[in-house]
Amino acid sequence: MKHLLSPLDFTTDELEQLLDLARDISKNRDKYSHRCDGKKIATLFYEPSTRTRLSFEAAMLNLGGSVLGFSSANSSSAAKGESVSDTIRVISCYADICAMRHPKEGAPMVAAAKSGIPIINAGDGGHQHPTQTLTDLMTIRELRGSLNNFTIGLCGDLKFGRTVHSLINSLIRYENVKFILISPKELCIPDYIRETLIDNNIPFEEVEKLEDVMPQLDILYMTRVQKERFFNEDDYLRMKNFYILDKEKMALGKKDMYVLHPLPRVNEISVEVDDDPRAAYFKQAQFGVYVRMALILTLLGLDKE
Amino acid sequence: MLNVGQLNDGFVLDHIEAGKSMMIYNKLGLDKLDCCVAIIKNARSNKMGKKDIIKIEGGLDLVDLDALGFIDHNITVNIIKDGEIAEKKTLKLPKSIKNVIQCQNPRCITSIEQELDQIFILTDEARQVYRCKYCEEKYTRQSRYNA
């Protein structure tokens, strides 16, 4: 039985099949609207996440299936001290597939070891969030036509941002992808990611100012820089505007550049950018539903007609 | 020079860093063995200046060689038969280790579910990096003797 615990659980060939399926779903939604009739997804969310949970639920409902689950640990048997292993053994009797979010890192892996149904990691602490990565990959592929040959700027909190780490690890498997890492020094990528880039001879540069590199970018992936991550107020005040994307900075970018963001945004992308045709973050949320539909079908073995 | 009785059948853990034998003794659970165990501290060594040695009477299955290789893969294991060295084994960094060290990441699932095995995987042999199987938190070699 296949699970999705890390973005690297799929080979690039498997990923291509999955993204092809997601593309077909986006173009022929009716064809898939009864593919999961009679199937149930359990959404076990031990910590709140409206967006991801609703995206999984919308995906299953779009496929004709139904949904059960809980949206916080307080409303589950975890509050009584039940282990993840025990919970999943029971849930395996109730549902056909499970999406799990847990504040503790590695919890979905523990569940997968005892589960009778496929497990999808819907985010485990600061560790992995593979369906966000699938969403990011689908967005880039749909907008650019390919996952090869482009320059991506990753901007903001690159130290603690798990979506950024997963995306880098996934994109290094493709050809001729250049990374420009834009962050304050305090929030630069962790050493192990830098070592991975060096070991694989991947071209990358690290810079502090977004304006300086805007003209080079084909994709700009924005993340939030939280004030509390800075060591002192002065640094925060000095740098915060470097990482706010507005019309002025957009004017420096290529005409066919796209802006992505895992959402929710706070103020790092000015609302005036939303109307720019290059702003792709709301499309990205839509792609997230299609890719989760494709994932559910693939893990249930319902991907072939 | 202190003389310790000859071992007829058993094995010798040689080239232990001086002063670390008790840590190895505890880590491998040698206190639970019924057989004869000798610990020699600060023995003279051409290679190391000073070293510790542990002699154990009995079969090699008495110790977890993966755990030993993880703690210090420079330790050599001499298998003794009829009072002679029958085989010299060199240790390798094991691909994975179970219940030798604990994950220090407070966000790891092992921090709240204590019945889970503590499993670490060798992810980068050149840099001798082990990572927790569950949360992938790094465990560095420098701190291993203090594990």
Interface residues (C-beta under 8 A of the other chain):
Chain A: S83 V84 S85 H102 P103 K104 E105 G106 A107 M109 V110 D124 G125 G126 H127 Y192 E195
Chain B: N105 R107 C108 I109 T110 S111 I112 E113 E115 L116 R127 C132 K133 Y134 C135 E136 E137 K138
